[in-house]
Amino acid sequence: MEESARIVQEHLPLSTEEFRRLGIVKDGIYKRAEYAIETAFDMCAIINSDLMLGVPEGDQGIVENLFEAGILTGEMTAKLRMMRGFRNIIVYQYGKIDHALAFRILTDDLDDLYEFMGEVEKLLDDRSTLS
């Protein structure tokens, strides 16, 4: 996840117009963003399972379980929902993506993935000190 987020950051241009003209590089940016978001949700599923928080219905149920268990903050829960929505746009509406909006999301919200990674690392550190 971290590598994909880093690659997206490294290849994002400075402007929306440059982003629109990237061609296949833009496709790679979208694919790496999709992969990073999928990995975040995979991590959530593993945590949900390891902590035996119940059998959720889909990704939203997993996120809700983690929030209700106090694993995720309300703010991070909302950010994960937004990430999932963006991922769904990338996957299911590729030909209709508003590249200006996607560029803004990638530019402004990519740090949410790093924040999520930090929360997971803190959880793992906290759990390892309890053992």
DSSP file (Angstrom, degrees, kcal/mol; ACC not computed):
  #  RESIDUE AA STRUCTURE BP1 BP2  ACC     N-H-->O    O-->H-N    N-H-->O    O-->H-N    TCO  KAPPA ALPHA  PHI   PSI    X-CA   Y-CA   Z-CA
    1    1 A M     >        0   0    0      0, 0.0     4,-2.5     0, 0.0     5,-0.2   0.000 360.0 360.0 360.0 -45.2    0.0    0.0    0.0
    2    2 A E  H  >  +     0   0    0      1,-0.2     4,-2.5     2,-0.2     5,-0.2   0.912 360.0  50.4 -63.7 -41.6    2.8    2.4    0.9
    3    3 A E  H  > S+     0   0    0      2,-0.2     4,-2.5     1,-0.2    -1,-0.2   0.922 111.3  48.3 -62.7 -43.5    4.7    1.7   -2.3
    4    4 A S  H  > S+     0   0    0      2,-0.2     4,-2.3     1,-0.2    -2,-0.2   0.919 111.8  49.0 -63.8 -43.3    1.6    2.3   -4.4
    5    5 A A  H  X S+     0   0    0     -4,-2.5     4,-2.3     1,-0.2    -1,-0.2   0.905 112.1  49.5 -61.9 -41.1    0.8    5.6   -2.6
    6    6 A R  H  X S+     0   0    0     -4,-2.5     4,-2.7    -5,-0.2    -2,-0.2   0.914 109.6  50.8 -64.5 -42.9    4.4    6.7   -3.1
    7    7 A I  H  X S+     0   0    0     -4,-2.5     4,-1.6     2,-0.2    -2,-0.2   0.904 109.6  51.0 -62.8 -41.4    4.3    5.9   -6.8
    8    8 A V  H  X S+     0   0    0     -4,-2.3     4,-1.0     1,-0.2     3,-0.4   0.951 111.9  47.2 -59.5 -48.8    1.1    7.8   -7.2
    9    9 A Q  H >< S+     0   0    0     -4,-2.3     3,-0.6     1,-0.2    -2,-0.2   0.908 110.3  52.3 -60.1 -42.4    2.6   10.8   -5.5
   10   10 A E  H 3< S+     0   0    0     -4,-2.7    -1,-0.2     1,-0.2    -2,-0.2   0.804 114.9  41.2 -65.1 -29.1    5.8   10.6   -7.5
   11   11 A H  H 3< S+     0   0    0     -4,-1.6    -1,-0.2    -3,-0.4    -2,-0.2   0.472  85.1 109.2-102.3  -2.8    4.0   10.6  -10.8
   12   12 A L    <<  -     0   0    0     -4,-1.0     7,-0.0    -3,-0.6    14,-0.0  -0.600  62.5-140.5 -73.2 128.4    1.3   13.2  -10.1
   13   13 A P        -     0   0    0      0, 0.0    -1,-0.1     0, 0.0    -2,-0.0  -0.125  22.2-105.2 -76.7-176.2    2.0   16.3  -12.1
   14   14 A L  S    S+     0   0    0      1,-0.0     2,-0.3     2,-0.0     3,-0.1   0.639  94.4  40.5 -87.6 -15.4    1.5   19.8  -10.8
   15   15 A S  S  > S-     0   0    0      1,-0.1     4,-2.0     0, 0.0     5,-0.1  -0.921  74.6-121.7-136.5 159.7   -1.7   20.7  -12.6
   16   16 A T  H  > S+     0   0    0     -2,-0.3     4,-2.6     2,-0.2     5,-0.2   0.892 113.3  55.2 -62.1 -41.4   -5.0   19.2  -13.7
   17   17 A E  H  > S+     0   0    0      1,-0.2     4,-1.4     2,-0.2    -1,-0.2   0.919 108.1  47.4 -61.4 -44.4   -4.2   19.9  -17.4
   18   18 A E  H  4 S+     0   0    0      1,-0.2     4,-0.3     2,-0.2     3,-0.2   0.908 111.1  53.0 -61.9 -40.3   -0.9   18.0  -17.2
   19   19 A F  H >< S+     0   0    0     -4,-2.0     3,-1.5     1,-0.2     4,-0.3   0.916 105.3  53.7 -61.4 -44.0   -2.8   15.1  -15.4
   20   20 A R  H >< S+     0   0    0     -4,-2.6     3,-0.5     1,-0.3    -1,-0.2   0.837 109.2  49.9 -59.1 -33.0   -5.4   15.0  -18.2
   21   21 A R  T 3< S+     0   0    0     -4,-1.4    -1,-0.3    -3,-0.2    -2,-0.2   0.405  81.2  96.9 -88.6   2.3   -2.6   14.6  -20.8
   22   22 A L  T X   -     0   0    0     -3,-1.5     3,-1.6    -4,-0.3    -1,-0.2   0.721  59.3-177.4 -69.5 -20.6   -0.7   11.8  -19.1
   23   23 A G  T X>  +     0   0    0     -3,-0.5     4,-1.4     1,-0.3     3,-0.6  -0.397  69.5   6.8  63.5-126.1   -2.3    9.0  -21.1
   24   24 A I  H 3> S+     0   0    0      1,-0.3     4,-2.0     2,-0.2    -1,-0.3   0.781 128.1  61.4 -65.7 -27.0   -1.1    5.6  -20.0
   25   25 A V  H <> S+     0   0    0     -3,-1.6     4,-2.2     2,-0.2    -1,-0.3   0.899 102.4  52.4 -63.7 -39.4    0.7    7.0  -17.0
   26   26 A K  H <> S+     0   0    0     -3,-0.6     4,-2.5     2,-0.2    -2,-0.2   0.901 106.3  53.7 -61.5 -40.9   -2.6    8.3  -15.8
   27   27 A D  H  X S+     0   0    0     -4,-1.4     4,-2.4     1,-0.2    -1,-0.2   0.907 108.6  49.4 -59.4 -42.0   -4.0    4.8  -16.2
   28   28 A G  H  X S+     0   0    0     -4,-2.0     4,-2.5     2,-0.2    -1,-0.2   0.877 108.3  52.9 -65.0 -38.2   -1.1    3.5  -14.0
   29   29 A I  H  X S+     0   0    0     -4,-2.2     4,-2.4     2,-0.2    -2,-0.2   0.933 110.6  47.3 -62.2 -45.9   -1.8    6.2  -11.4
   30   30 A Y  H  X S+     0   0    0     -4,-2.5     4,-2.6     1,-0.2    -2,-0.2   0.915 112.2  49.9 -61.9 -42.1   -5.5    5.1  -11.2
   31   31 A K  H  X S+     0   0    0     -4,-2.4     4,-2.4     1,-0.2    -2,-0.2   0.904 111.7  47.7 -65.1 -41.3   -4.5    1.4  -11.0
   32   32 A R  H  X S+     0   0    0     -4,-2.5     4,-2.5     2,-0.2    -1,-0.2   0.885 111.8  50.2 -67.7 -37.9   -2.0    2.1   -8.2
   33   33 A A  H  X S+     0   0    0     -4,-2.4     4,-2.3     2,-0.2     5,-0.2   0.928 110.9  49.7 -64.0 -44.2   -4.6    4.2   -6.3
   34   34 A E  H  X S+     0   0    0     -4,-2.6     4,-2.6     1,-0.2    -2,-0.2   0.928 111.7  48.7 -58.4 -45.9   -7.1    1.4   -6.7
   35   35 A Y  H  X S+     0   0    0     -4,-2.4     4,-2.4     1,-0.2    -2,-0.2   0.907 110.2  50.5 -62.7 -43.5   -4.6   -1.2   -5.4
   36   36 A A  H  X S+     0   0    0     -4,-2.5     4,-1.9     2,-0.2    -1,-0.2   0.912 112.5  46.5 -62.4 -42.6   -3.6    1.0   -2.4
   37   37 A I  H  X S+     0   0    0     -4,-2.3     4,-2.0     2,-0.2    -2,-0.2   0.915 111.4  51.4 -67.2 -42.8   -7.3    1.4   -1.4
   38   38 A E  H  X S+     0   0    0     -4,-2.6     4,-2.3     1,-0.2    -2,-0.2   0.901 108.6  52.4 -59.2 -40.7   -8.0   -2.3   -1.9
   39   39 A T  H  X S+     0   0    0     -4,-2.4     4,-2.5     2,-0.2    -1,-0.2   0.891 105.6  54.1 -64.4 -39.5   -5.0   -3.1    0.4
   40   40 A A  H  X S+     0   0    0     -4,-1.9     4,-2.0     1,-0.2    -1,-0.2   0.923 111.3  45.4 -60.0 -43.4   -6.4   -0.8    3.1
   41   41 A F  H  X S+     0   0    0     -4,-2.0     4,-2.1     2,-0.2    -2,-0.2   0.842 109.9  54.5 -71.1 -32.1   -9.7   -2.7    3.0
   42   42 A D  H  X S+     0   0    0     -4,-2.3     4,-2.2     2,-0.2    -2,-0.2   0.909 108.2  50.2 -63.4 -41.1   -7.9   -6.0    3.0
   43   43 A M  H  X S+     0   0    0     -4,-2.5     4,-2.5     1,-0.2    -2,-0.2   0.906 108.7  51.7 -63.0 -41.5   -6.0   -4.9    6.1
   44   44 A C  H  X S+     0   0    0     -4,-2.0     4,-2.8     1,-0.2    -1,-0.2   0.908 109.1  50.9 -60.1 -42.0   -9.3   -3.9    7.7
   45   45 A A  H  X S+     0   0    0     -4,-2.1     4,-2.3     2,-0.2    -2,-0.2   0.892 110.0  49.4 -64.5 -39.8  -10.7   -7.4    6.9
   46   46 A I  H  X S+     0   0    0     -4,-2.2     4,-3.2     2,-0.2     5,-0.2   0.927 112.5  47.1 -65.1 -44.6   -7.7   -9.1    8.5
   47   47 A I  H  X S+     0   0    0     -4,-2.5     4,-2.3     2,-0.2    -2,-0.2   0.930 111.6  51.4 -62.3 -45.5   -8.0   -7.0   11.6
   48   48 A N  H  <>S+     0   0    0     -4,-2.8     5,-2.3     1,-0.2     6,-0.3   0.917 115.1  42.8 -56.7 -45.2  -11.8   -7.6   11.8
   49   49 A S  H ><5S+     0   0    0     -4,-2.3     3,-1.4     3,-0.2    -2,-0.2   0.937 112.8  50.7 -68.3 -48.2  -11.1  -11.4   11.5
   50   50 A D  H 3<5S+     0   0    0     -4,-3.2    -2,-0.2     1,-0.3    -1,-0.2   0.848 114.3  44.5 -61.1 -34.5   -8.2  -11.5   13.9
   51   51 A L  T 3<5S-     0   0    0     -4,-2.3    -1,-0.3    -5,-0.2    -2,-0.2   0.425 108.0-128.6 -89.7   1.4  -10.1   -9.6   16.6
   52   52 A M  T < 5 +     0   0    0     -3,-1.4    -3,-0.2    -4,-0.2     3,-0.1   0.937  48.1 160.6  51.5  55.4  -13.2  -11.8   15.9
   53   53 A L      < -     0   0    0     -5,-2.3    -1,-0.1     1,-0.3    -4,-0.1   0.338  54.9 -91.9 -89.5   6.5  -15.5   -8.8   15.5
   54   54 A G        -     0   0    0     -6,-0.3    -1,-0.3    -5,-0.1    -2,-0.1  -0.322  47.8 -61.8 108.0 168.8  -18.1  -10.7   13.7
   55   55 A V        -     0   0    0     -2,-0.1     2,-0.1    -3,-0.1     7,-0.0  -0.815  57.8-162.0 -95.3 106.3  -19.0  -11.5   10.2
   56   56 A P        -     0   0    0      0, 0.0     2,-0.9     0, 0.0     6,-0.1  -0.378  23.6-114.5 -85.2 164.1  -19.8   -8.3    8.4
   57   57 A E  S  > S-     0   0    0     -2,-0.1     4,-1.1     1,-0.1     3,-0.2  -0.853  75.8 -46.3 -95.7  99.4  -21.6   -7.7    5.2
   58   58 A G  H  > S-     0   0    0     -2,-0.9     4,-1.7     1,-0.2     3,-0.1  -0.006  91.8 -46.3  73.8-176.2  -19.0   -6.3    2.8
   59   59 A D  H  > S+     0   0    0      1,-0.2     4,-2.4     2,-0.2     5,-0.2   0.862 133.5  55.1 -61.9 -39.9  -16.4   -3.6    3.2
   60   60 A Q  H  > S+     0   0    0      1,-0.2     4,-2.4     2,-0.2    -1,-0.2   0.893 107.1  51.3 -64.0 -37.6  -18.7   -1.1    4.9
   61   61 A G  H  X S+     0   0    0     -4,-1.1     4,-2.5     2,-0.2    -1,-0.2   0.875 108.5  51.7 -65.2 -37.2  -19.6   -3.7    7.5
   62   62 A I  H  X S+     0   0    0     -4,-1.7     4,-2.3     2,-0.2    -2,-0.2   0.943 110.7  47.4 -63.1 -47.8  -16.0   -4.3    8.2
   63   63 A V  H  X S+     0   0    0     -4,-2.4     4,-2.3     1,-0.2    -2,-0.2   0.906 111.7  51.0 -61.7 -41.9  -15.3   -0.6    8.7
   64   64 A E  H  X S+     0   0    0     -4,-2.4     4,-3.0     2,-0.2     5,-0.2   0.915 108.5  52.1 -61.7 -43.3  -18.4   -0.3   10.9
   65   65 A N  H  X S+     0   0    0     -4,-2.5     4,-1.8     1,-0.2     6,-0.2   0.923 110.9  47.5 -58.0 -44.9  -17.2   -3.2   13.1
   66   66 A L  H  <>S+     0   0    0     -4,-2.3     5,-2.4     2,-0.2     6,-1.4   0.875 113.1  48.5 -66.5 -37.0  -13.8   -1.6   13.5
   67   67 A F  H ><5S+     0   0    0     -4,-2.3     3,-1.7     4,-0.2    -2,-0.2   0.947 111.4  48.8 -66.1 -48.3  -15.3    1.7   14.4
   68   68 A E  H 3<5S+     0   0    0     -4,-3.0    -2,-0.2     1,-0.3    -1,-0.2   0.798 109.6  53.4 -63.7 -28.2  -17.7    0.2   16.9
   69   69 A A  T 3<5S-     0   0    0     -4,-1.8    -1,-0.3    -5,-0.2    -2,-0.2   0.484 117.4-114.3 -83.8  -2.3  -14.8   -1.7   18.5
   70   70 A G  T < 5S+     0   0    0     -3,-1.7    -3,-0.2    -4,-0.2    -2,-0.1   0.621  86.4 117.0  80.5  12.2  -12.9    1.5   18.9
   71   71 A I  S   <S+     0   0    0     -5,-2.4     2,-0.4    -6,-0.2    -4,-0.2   0.896  75.1  38.7 -77.9 -42.4  -10.2    0.4   16.4
   72   72 A L  S    S-     0   0    0     -6,-1.4    -2,-0.2    -9,-0.2    -1,-0.1  -0.864  83.5-127.2-109.1 143.5  -11.0    3.2   13.9
   73   73 A T     >  -     0   0    0     -2,-0.4     4,-2.4     1,-0.1     5,-0.2  -0.386  29.2-109.7 -76.2 164.1  -11.9    6.8   14.7
   74   74 A G  H  > S+     0   0    0      1,-0.2     4,-2.2     2,-0.2     5,-0.2   0.883 120.6  53.6 -60.3 -38.7  -15.0    8.3   13.3
   75   75 A E  H  > S+     0   0    0      2,-0.2     4,-2.1     1,-0.2    -1,-0.2   0.924 110.3  44.9 -64.2 -45.0  -12.8   10.5   11.1
   76   76 A M  H  > S+     0   0    0      2,-0.2     4,-2.6     1,-0.2    -1,-0.2   0.871 109.8  56.3 -68.9 -35.3  -10.9    7.6    9.7
   77   77 A T  H  X S+     0   0    0     -4,-2.4     4,-1.9     1,-0.2    -1,-0.2   0.927 109.2  46.5 -59.2 -45.0  -14.1    5.6    9.2
   78   78 A A  H  X S+     0   0    0     -4,-2.2     4,-2.0     1,-0.2    -2,-0.2   0.895 111.3  51.8 -64.6 -40.1  -15.4    8.5    7.0
   79   79 A K  H  X S+     0   0    0     -4,-2.1     4,-2.5     1,-0.2    -2,-0.2   0.898 108.4  51.1 -64.9 -39.9  -12.1    8.7    5.1
   80   80 A L  H  X S+     0   0    0     -4,-2.6     4,-2.5     2,-0.2    -1,-0.2   0.887 107.9  52.7 -64.9 -38.1  -12.2    5.0    4.4
   81   81 A R  H  X S+     0   0    0     -4,-1.9     4,-2.1     2,-0.2    -1,-0.2   0.919 110.6  47.6 -61.3 -42.3  -15.8    5.4    3.1
   82   82 A M  H  X S+     0   0    0     -4,-2.0     4,-2.4     2,-0.2    -2,-0.2   0.905 110.2  52.2 -65.9 -41.0  -14.6    8.1    0.8
   83   83 A M  H  X S+     0   0    0     -4,-2.5     4,-2.7     1,-0.2    -2,-0.2   0.924 109.0  50.3 -59.2 -44.3  -11.6    6.0   -0.4
   84   84 A R  H  X S+     0   0    0     -4,-2.5     4,-2.4     1,-0.2    -1,-0.2   0.902 109.4  51.1 -62.9 -41.1  -14.0    3.2   -1.2
   85   85 A G  H  X S+     0   0    0     -4,-2.1     4,-1.8     2,-0.2    -1,-0.2   0.917 111.3  47.5 -61.7 -43.1  -16.2    5.5   -3.2
   86   86 A F  H  X S+     0   0    0     -4,-2.4     4,-2.3     1,-0.2    -2,-0.2   0.912 110.6  52.1 -64.3 -42.7  -13.3    6.8   -5.2
   87   87 A R  H  X S+     0   0    0     -4,-2.7     4,-2.4     1,-0.2    -2,-0.2   0.904 107.6  52.5 -59.7 -42.1  -12.1    3.3   -5.8
   88   88 A N  H  X S+     0   0    0     -4,-2.4     4,-3.0     1,-0.2     5,-0.4   0.871 108.0  51.0 -64.1 -36.8  -15.5    2.3   -7.1
   89   89 A I  H  X S+     0   0    0     -4,-1.8     4,-1.9     2,-0.2    -1,-0.2   0.931 110.8  49.0 -64.0 -44.8  -15.4    5.2   -9.5
   90   90 A I  H  < S+     0   0    0     -4,-2.3    -2,-0.2     1,-0.2     4,-0.2   0.918 119.9  37.3 -60.0 -43.9  -12.0    4.2  -10.8
   91   91 A V  H  < S+     0   0    0     -4,-2.4     3,-0.3    -5,-0.2    -2,-0.2   0.918 128.3  27.2 -77.6 -45.1  -13.2    0.6  -11.3
   92   92 A Y  H  < S+     0   0    0     -4,-3.0    -3,-0.2    -5,-0.2    -2,-0.2   0.632 127.3  35.2-101.5 -14.8  -16.7    0.9  -12.5
   93   93 A Q    ><  +     0   0    0     -4,-1.9     3,-2.0    -5,-0.4     4,-0.3  -0.083  68.1 139.5-129.3  36.1  -16.9    4.3  -14.3
   94   94 A Y  G >  S+     0   0    0     -3,-0.3     3,-1.4     1,-0.3    -1,-0.1   0.874  73.2  50.2 -53.6 -45.5  -13.5    4.5  -15.9
   95   95 A G  G 3  S+     0   0    0      1,-0.3    -1,-0.3    -3,-0.1    -2,-0.1   0.661 115.2  45.5 -67.6 -13.9  -14.6    6.0  -19.1
   96   96 A K  G <  S+     0   0    0     -3,-2.0    -1,-0.3    -7,-0.2    -2,-0.2   0.210  78.9 138.2-113.8  13.4  -16.6    8.6  -17.3
   97   97 A I    <   -     0   0    0     -3,-1.4     2,-1.1    -4,-0.3     3,-0.1  -0.378  55.0-132.2 -64.9 134.0  -14.1    9.7  -14.7
   98   98 A D     >  -     0   0    0      1,-0.2     4,-2.8    -2,-0.1     3,-0.2  -0.776  21.6-164.1 -82.2 100.0  -14.0   13.4  -14.0
   99   99 A H  H  > S+     0   0    0     -2,-1.1     4,-2.5     1,-0.2    -1,-0.2   0.804  84.3  56.1 -63.7 -30.1  -10.2   13.7  -14.2
  100  100 A A  H  > S+     0   0    0      2,-0.2     4,-2.0     1,-0.2    -1,-0.2   0.930 111.4  43.5 -66.2 -44.1  -10.1   17.2  -12.6
  101  101 A L  H  > S+     0   0    0     -3,-0.2     4,-2.6     2,-0.2    -2,-0.2   0.918 113.9  50.9 -65.7 -43.5  -12.0   15.8   -9.6
  102  102 A A  H  X S+     0   0    0     -4,-2.8     4,-2.9     1,-0.2     5,-0.2   0.910 109.1  51.4 -61.0 -41.6   -9.8   12.7   -9.5
  103  103 A F  H  X S+     0   0    0     -4,-2.5     4,-2.4    -5,-0.2    -1,-0.2   0.916 110.2  49.2 -61.4 -42.9   -6.7   14.8   -9.6
  104  104 A R  H  X S+     0   0    0     -4,-2.0     4,-3.1     2,-0.2     5,-0.4   0.919 112.5  47.7 -62.7 -43.2   -8.0   16.9   -6.7
  105  105 A I  H  X S+     0   0    0     -4,-2.6     4,-2.9     1,-0.2     5,-0.4   0.940 113.9  46.5 -63.2 -47.2   -8.7   13.8   -4.7
  106  106 A L  H  X S+     0   0    0     -4,-2.9     4,-0.7     1,-0.2    -1,-0.2   0.877 118.1  43.0 -63.9 -36.9   -5.3   12.2   -5.4
  107  107 A T  H  < S+     0   0    0     -4,-2.4    -2,-0.2    -5,-0.2    -1,-0.2   0.916 125.8  30.3 -73.9 -44.3   -3.6   15.5   -4.6
  108  108 A D  H  < S+     0   0    0     -4,-3.1    -3,-0.2    -5,-0.2    -2,-0.2   0.797 127.0  34.6 -88.4 -30.7   -5.5   16.4   -1.5
  109  109 A D  H >< S+     0   0    0     -4,-2.9     3,-1.7    -5,-0.4     4,-0.4   0.433  82.9  95.0-113.4   0.5   -6.5   13.0    0.0
  110  110 A L  T >X S+     0   0    0     -4,-0.7     3,-1.5    -5,-0.4     4,-0.8   0.828  78.2  67.7 -62.0 -29.9   -3.7   10.6   -0.7
  111  111 A D  H 3> S+     0   0    0      1,-0.3     4,-2.4     2,-0.2    -1,-0.3   0.727  82.9  75.2 -62.6 -20.0   -2.3   11.4    2.8
  112  112 A D  H <> S+     0   0    0     -3,-1.7     4,-2.5     1,-0.2    -1,-0.3   0.850  91.4  55.4 -60.3 -33.0   -5.3    9.6    4.2
  113  113 A L  H <> S+     0   0    0     -3,-1.5     4,-2.5    -4,-0.4    -1,-0.2   0.910 107.9  47.3 -65.6 -41.2   -3.7    6.3    3.2
  114  114 A Y  H  X S+     0   0    0     -4,-0.8     4,-2.2     2,-0.2    -2,-0.2   0.888 111.2  51.8 -66.3 -38.1   -0.6    7.2    5.2
  115  115 A E  H  X S+     0   0    0     -4,-2.4     4,-2.1     2,-0.2    -2,-0.2   0.917 109.4  49.9 -63.0 -43.1   -2.7    8.2    8.1
  116  116 A F  H  X S+     0   0    0     -4,-2.5     4,-2.4     1,-0.2    -2,-0.2   0.928 108.9  52.0 -60.5 -45.8   -4.5    4.9    7.9
  117  117 A M  H  X S+     0   0    0     -4,-2.5     4,-2.6     1,-0.2    -1,-0.2   0.894 108.4  52.1 -58.5 -39.5   -1.1    3.0    7.8
  118  118 A G  H  X S+     0   0    0     -4,-2.2     4,-2.3     2,-0.2    -1,-0.2   0.898 108.5  49.8 -63.4 -40.8   -0.1    5.0   11.0
  119  119 A E  H  X S+     0   0    0     -4,-2.1     4,-2.3     2,-0.2    -2,-0.2   0.892 111.8  48.4 -65.9 -38.8   -3.3    3.9   12.8
  120  120 A V  H  X S+     0   0    0     -4,-2.4     4,-2.6     2,-0.2    -2,-0.2   0.923 111.1  50.2 -66.9 -43.7   -2.7    0.3   11.9
  121  121 A E  H  X S+     0   0    0     -4,-2.6     4,-2.6     1,-0.2    -2,-0.2   0.909 110.8  49.7 -60.5 -41.6    0.9    0.4   13.0
  122  122 A K  H  X S+     0   0    0     -4,-2.3     4,-2.9     2,-0.2     5,-0.2   0.921 110.0  51.0 -62.9 -43.7   -0.2    2.0   16.3
  123  123 A L  H  X S+     0   0    0     -4,-2.3     4,-2.5     1,-0.2    -2,-0.2   0.932 111.9  46.9 -58.5 -46.4   -2.8   -0.8   16.7
  124  124 A L  H  X S+     0   0    0     -4,-2.6     4,-2.3     2,-0.2    -2,-0.2   0.901 112.9  49.0 -64.5 -41.0   -0.1   -3.4   16.1
  125  125 A D  H  X S+     0   0    0     -4,-2.6     4,-1.7     2,-0.2    -2,-0.2   0.928 112.4  48.3 -62.3 -45.0    2.3   -1.8   18.5
  126  126 A D  H  X S+     0   0    0     -4,-2.9     4,-0.9     1,-0.2    -2,-0.2   0.907 113.3  47.7 -62.0 -42.6   -0.3   -1.5   21.2
  127  127 A R  H  X S+     0   0    0     -4,-2.5     4,-0.8    -5,-0.2     3,-0.4   0.867 109.4  53.1 -67.9 -37.2   -1.4   -5.1   20.7
  128  128 A S  H  < S+     0   0    0     -4,-2.3     3,-0.3     1,-0.2    -1,-0.2   0.815 105.4  53.7 -71.7 -28.5    2.3   -6.4   20.8
  129  129 A T  H  < S+     0   0    0     -4,-1.7    -1,-0.2     1,-0.2    -2,-0.2   0.733 104.8  56.4 -76.1 -20.0    3.0   -4.6   24.1
  130  130 A L  H  <        0   0    0     -4,-0.9    -1,-0.2    -3,-0.4    -2,-0.2   0.716 360.0 360.0 -79.4 -21.0   -0.1   -6.4   25.6
  131  131 A S     <        0   0    0     -4,-0.8    -1,-0.2    -3,-0.3    -2,-0.2   0.484 360.0 360.0 -79.5 360.0    1.3   -9.8   24.8
